[in-house]
Amino acid sequence: MPRRVPDSNSSDEDLVRECRAGNERAWAALVEKYQRLVYAMPARFRLPPEDAADIFQSVWADLHRDLPRLEQANAIRGWLITAATRRCLLLKKRQQKLQSHTGLDSEIADPSLDVAALQAESIREQQIREAIAALPERCRAIVQMLFYEHPPRPYAEVAKLLGLAEGSIGFIRGRCLNHLKKLLLEKGL
């Protein structure tokens, strides 16, 4: 039986195993699966895009280095959040130190920042993305077009793109949301 080509819907265990074996497709799939999770932390710290990109690359370089020592493949999500958070905090400390030495008046420090809450929110958002990815293709497309595009697409356009009757979109949307709700409940959300 031929091995399945890993993709972003593969389990963490499969992806980590294949990455450890040197499979570049598995690495690309792992990055694709968790790229938004890693970028979420710099966004929550209100870092500019260039700093977010640096943190993103650093986190993945750290994972590449540490992947052989990662004891549990299912801990990858937490590892990525922790690594991204640490990188963000380190950058903030450096910025604060620079600010204190230069006397620049800046809003680098945010005393109301709750790192644990930011991490929990990032985990929740990743779980939602994974639940949406687990939906059947048509449901994924409907959820994406109606809830993740700004502005949401009109039912007529959704119907045309999916080859459906416009009057059926509301009903199908409801079924898809019920399916999504079930998946989220299974994840404890």
N, C-alpha and C positions, 0 to 999 in steps of 0.2 A: 504494500500500500504506500503510495507516494506521500511524502510529508506535505502538510498544508503550508502554504506560504503565509507567514505571519502578517497580520494587519492590525489596525488600531482596535479592533474588536476582540483580538486574541486575549486570553487571560494573562495576567501579570506573570504568573508562573511560566507559561509558555514563552512569553517575550523575554523574560530574564534568562531562562535556560538557553534560548537561541542566541541572545546577545552574548552570553558567556562563551558560546561556541563560535563566536565571530561572525554571526549572520548579520550583514549590514541592513538587510530588509527588516529584520526584527528591531534593530536599533532605530531605524527610521519610523517604524510603526510605534515604538515606545515613545519617541519624541512627539509624534503626531497625537497619540492618545493623551499625553499629559502636558502638551505645550501651553494650553490655556491655563491650566492649574499653576504652572511655574510663572507665567506672566501675570497671574492674578496678584501675587504678593507685591511685586514692585508697584502695581497699580494701586493697591490698597495703601501703600506707603506714600502714594502721590509722587512717585519718582518720575522724572522726565523720560521720554521714550529711549533716549540713548543710554541712560543708566539702566533702564529695564532690559534693554538688549544685552548689555554687558553682564548683568546678573543672570539672565537666561543662559547665556553661553557658559558662564562660570559654573552654574549649577549642573549643566549637562556634562561639562568637563570633569567636575567632581564626581558625578555618578559614574562616568566611564572609568575613572581611576578606582573608585570604591566598589564597583559592581561585584568583583570577585569575592569581596568580604561581606557583602550583604547576606545576612543569615537567612532571612525569610523573604521570598519574592513578593509575597502579598503585603509586605511593609513598604513597598516602593513609593506609594502615594504619600505616606507620612514622611518618608525620607526626603522626598522632593520638597514638600512643604517646609519641613524644618530647615533644609539647606537653603531654600530661597529666602526664608525669614531671616536666617543668620546673615546671609549676604546683604539683605536690605538693612538690617540693624547695623552691621559693620559699616556700610556706606554712610548711613545717617550719623554714626559716631564720628567718622572721618570728616563729614561736612560740618558737624558741630565744632570739632576741634579746629578746623580751618576757620570757621566763623569767629571763634573766640580769639584766635591769633591775629586775624585781619581786622577785627572790629566791625565786620559787615553786619548790617541789620537785616536779618533774613528770618523766614518762618520755617527753618529747617526742623526744629524740634517740635513735636506735637505731643504735649503731655497727656492728651486724652487717648492716645493710641493704645488699644487693647490688643496685644499681639495674639493672645490665645483666642480671642473672638475672631480676629482676622483669619487665623488658621482654620478655625471651625467653619467659618463661612466659606472658605476656599474648598474645604473637603465637601461640604454640602453641595456647592455648585458643581464640583467634579462628579459627584454621585448623580446629580440631575442630568449632566451631559451624558454620562454612561447609560442612564435609564432611557434617555431619548435615543441614543445610538442602538439600544436593544429593541426599539420599536420596529415593526415591519416598515419596509421602505416607504410605502405610501403615507403611513402615519408620520414617519420622520419628516417627510417633505411637507405635509400639512402643518405640523407643529412649527417647523422652521419658517415657513412662509407667513403663517398667521401670528406667530408670537415672537419671532427673533429677527424679523426684518422691520426696519423703520423707514417709512410707515409700512404697516402690514399690507399684504397684497389683498385686493378685493376678491371676494368669492368668485366672481366671474373669471378673473385671471387665473386663480388657483384651479378652478374647474377646467379651464382650457389647457393649462399646462399638464394636468394629470389625466386628461381625457375623460372627465366625469361630467355629469349634469350639474349645473350650478345649484339647483335645489337640493342636491344630495350632500353638499359640502358641510353644512351645519350638522347634519346627522352623523356623517363620517367623523367630523371633528370631535363630536361628543364621544363617540366610541373610542377614538384614539386617546382622548384625554382620560377616559376611564381606564384604558389599558396602561397609560403612563402612571396614573394614580396607583394602580395595583403594583407596578414595578417599584414605585417610590416607597410604598408601604412595606414591600418586601425588603427594601434597604433600610427600613427604620425611619424614613422621613415622613 
